[in-house]
Amino acid sequence: MANQHNKNHDQEGKETVEFFKDLDKEALNIESFLEKNARTLSIGFAVLILAVLGWFGYQQFILGPKNEEATTSYLAAQKNLADGKEDIALGGKSVANPGFMGTYEEYGSTKVGKLSAYNAGLIEFKKGNYQKAYDLLDKFSSANKVLVALKYGAMADCLSNLNKADDALSMADKASSASDDPYTSYYFTKKAGMLALALKRNADAKKYFSTIDEKYQDYDNGQSDAFIEMTKYY
């Protein structure tokens, strides 16, 4: 049963990476993040209660409706993206069609707004606007470690295309350790190894491929052995 669970978990990680890599549509999960962590203290009790009520009011009456509005805008952009209308999905040029850009600019404080920045960054990358893509991806944040790893990996690709190979390697290294998901870690460890090899940083490349050989053989099919051998001569 445990092995089956691990296989399912590994497959899920692999599908997630491929999902974002190909700009496919992901189901959006909107979750409430209201946190009540108030401790009743005799001193300053009234101030604390006011602060909690103020936070609750902000969540309930300001951020809540914004999340709903942002979701509507995001889903419209996502539909255009699924239909292959990337320029329309990117949007940002009119109120009538906010697209991912407009959704981020208007609702950047919400989770959907941040996800819109991520999607806009991926579209800008496909268009060859690597600095714009990097800046947008940098706006994205999430408690989901796999998504954060994907963000760093995409930023590494931007830096590579901006001829900032050393920075790209650092970002790929960051991606490789950002998630506990084994396939995601394998994927970006290999990316970091390839970048290190291209930079002739053979000691670093060997480290990455040795890590794959030790931890991720199930995904690599023995390829890491050949890359380790290459570090001796390349």
Long-range contacts (C-beta under 8 A, 24 or more apart in sequence): 9-181, 9-182, 10-181, 10-182, 10-183, 10-218, 10-219, 11-183, 12-181, 13-146, 13-179, 13-181, 13-182, 13-183, 13-184, 14-183, 14-219, 16-146, 16-150, 16-181, 16-184, 17-146, 17-150, 17-183, 17-184, 17-187, 20-122, 20-147, 20-150, 20-154, 21-150, 23-81, 23-119, 23-122, 23-123, 23-126, 25-78, 25-81, 25-82, 28-71, 28-74, 28-75, 28-78, 28-112, 28-115, 30-67, 30-71, 30-111, 30-112, 31-111, 32-59, 33-111, 34-59, 63-109, 63-110, 66-107, 66-109, 66-110, 67-107, 67-110, 67-111, 67-112, 69-106, 69-107, 70-103, 70-106, 70-107, 70-110, 70-112, 70-113, 70-116, 71-112, 73-98, 73-102, 73-103, 73-106, 73-107, 73-112, 73-116, 74-100, 74-103, 74-112, 74-115, 74-116, 77-103, 77-116, 77-119, 78-119, 81-119, 81-123, 86-123, 86-126, 86-127, 89-119, 89-123, 90-120, 90-123, 90-124, 92-120, 104-136, 104-139, 108-139, 111-142, 114-139, 114-140, 114-141, 114-142, 115-140, 115-142, 118-147, 118-151, 121-154, 122-154, 125-154, 125-157, 125-158, 128-161, 130-158, 130-159, 130-161, 130-162, 131-158, 131-162, 133-158, 134-158, 134-159, 134-162, 145-178, 145-179, 145-180, 145-181, 146-179, 146-181, 146-184, 148-178, 148-179, 149-175, 149-176, 149-178, 149-179, 149-181, 149-184, 149-185, 149-188, 150-175, 150-184, 151-175, 152-178, 152-188, 153-187, 153-188, 153-191, 156-188, 156-191, 156-195, 160-195, 165-195, 165-198, 165-199, 166-199, 168-195, 169-195, 169-196, 169-199, 169-201, 169-204, 176-208, 182-215, 182-216, 182-218, 182-219, 183-216, 183-219, 185-215, 185-216, 186-212, 186-215, 186-216, 186-219, 186-220, 187-219, 189-216, 190-220, 190-224, 193-224, 193-227, 197-227, 197-230, 197-231, 197-234, 200-234, 202-231, 202-232, 202-234, 203-231, 205-230, 205-231, 206-231
